[in-house]
Amino acid sequence: RFGCTVTIDREDGRRQTFRIVGEDEAEPAAGAISYVAPLARALLGKGVGDEAMVAGAAAEIVAVG
């Protein structure tokens, strides 16, 4: 959902949290990604326990808020 925060576990062991925001609020270095970004589109509509393809690798969604 637009405005939500999503935490993923990548296959390489990294845990990352992203906030999905409007295009004018996007600041990828700070973890705020635009809802039209490929990463955000891969995460939107998914829930905890789902997998998403992130940068060509599977990532598990561990939290949605």
TABELDA-V59165 format. One record per backbone hydrogen bond with DSSP energy under -1.0 kcal/mol. CO is the residue of the C=O (numbers start at 0). NH is the residue of the N-H. Records with the same first field share a line. If there is no record, write none. Layout:
CO->NH ; NH
This chain:
0->3
3->19
4->64
5->17
6->61 ; 62
7->15
8->59
9->12
13->9
15->7
17->5
18->32
19->2
20->34
21->24
26->29 ; 31
27->30
30->18
31->26
32->20
33->36
36->40
37->41
38->42
39->43
42->45
46->49
49->60
51->58
53->56
56->53
58->51
59->8
60->48
62->6
